[in-house]
Amino acid sequence: MPSIEIRREHSKSIKDARAAVERVAGKISEHFEVEYGWEGDTLHFRRSGVDGHIALARGEVRVIVNLSFFLLALRGSVEAEIHKQIDREFA
């Protein structure tokens, strides 16, 4: 079961949504020092204690984050930052 799961509907084309996810990943990377890369329309990210992905579909973006036991205490701040970035790009 993921530690964090976020879904947002959007009206962007896949190309525009992909660019928006790239910007989200850049900001998340700055804050949490994750490495990321694309596999199809899914951006995977990882660092010690954290892994997850941002999946794009027509009309929806879905974020899944798995935190290690040791990082669960940071869940609130991680989730708040992801919401902030997703809302900025997909609102």
PENOR-V28809 format. One record per pair of residues at least 4 apart in sequence whose C-alpha atoms are under 8 Angstrom apart, sorted by sequence separation. I is the first residue (numbers start at 1). J is the second residue. D is the distance in Angstrom with one decimal. If there is no record, write none. Layout:
I:J:D  I:J:D
This chain:
12:16:5.8  13:17:6.0  14:18:5.9  15:19:6.4  16:20:6.3  17:21:6.1  18:22:6.2  19:23:6.4  20:24:6.3  21:25:6.0  22:26:6.2  23:27:6.4  24:28:6.1  25:29:5.9  26:30:6.3  27:31:6.4  28:32:5.8  29:33:4.6  30:34:7.8  38:42:5.7  39:43:6.2  46:50:5.6  47:51:6.4  56:60:6.2  57:61:6.2  67:71:5.7  68:72:6.4  71:75:7.0  74:78:6.2  75:79:5.9  76:80:6.0  77:81:6.2  78:82:6.3  79:83:6.1  80:84:6.1  81:85:6.3  82:86:6.0  83:87:5.8  84:88:6.1  85:89:6.4  86:90:5.8  87:91:4.9  12:17:5.5  28:33:7.4  29:34:4.8  38:43:4.4  39:44:7.3  46:51:4.3  56:61:4.8  67:72:5.9  86:91:7.6  28:34:7.3  29:35:6.8  37:43:5.5  38:44:6.2  45:51:5.6  46:52:6.6  55:61:5.8  56:62:6.6  29:36:8.0  36:43:6.7  37:44:5.5  44:51:7.6  45:52:5.5  54:61:6.9  55:62:5.2  36:44:5.5  37:45:6.6  44:52:5.9  45:53:5.8  54:62:5.6  55:63:6.5  67:75:7.6  36:45:4.1  44:53:4.2  54:63:4.4  35:45:5.5  36:46:6.5  43:53:5.4  44:54:6.5  53:63:5.9  54:64:6.5  25:36:7.3  34:45:6.1  35:46:5.4  42:53:6.5  43:54:5.1  52:63:7.5  53:64:5.5  34:46:5.3  35:47:6.4  42:54:5.6  43:55:6.4  52:64:5.3  53:65:6.7  34:47:5.0  42:55:4.3  52:65:4.3  33:47:7.1  41:55:6.2  42:56:6.1  51:65:5.9  52:66:5.8  41:56:5.6  50:65:7.1  51:66:5.4  41:57:7.6  50:66:5.7  51:67:6.9  50:67:4.8  49:67:5.8  50:68:6.3  49:68:4.8  49:70:7.5  50:71:7.9  21:43:7.8  49:71:6.7  18:41:7.3  21:54:7.5  18:56:7.4  17:56:7.3  14:56:7.3  14:57:7.3  14:58:6.5  13:58:7.2  12:58:8.0  11:58:8.0  12:59:7.0  11:59:5.5  10:59:4.8  9:59:5.4  10:60:5.5  9:60:4.3  10:61:7.3  8:60:5.6  9:61:6.4  7:60:7.0  8:61:5.3  28:81:7.6  7:61:5.8  8:62:6.5  28:82:7.2  7:62:4.4  6:62:5.7  7:63:6.4  5:62:7.3  6:63:5.0  28:85:8.0  5:63:5.6  6:64:6.7  24:82:7.9  27:85:7.4  4:63:7.7  5:64:4.7  4:64:5.8  5:65:6.5  3:64:7.7  4:65:5.0  24:85:5.6  2:64:6.3  3:65:5.8  4:66:6.7  24:86:6.6  2:65:5.8  3:66:5.0  2:66:5.0  3:67:5.9  1:66:7.9  2:67:7.7  21:86:7.9  24:89:7.4  21:89:7.8  3:72:7.7  20:89:5.7  20:90:7.6  4:75:7.7  3:75:7.5  4:79:6.7  6:83:7.7  10:90:6.1  9:90:7.9  10:91:7.6  8:90:7.5
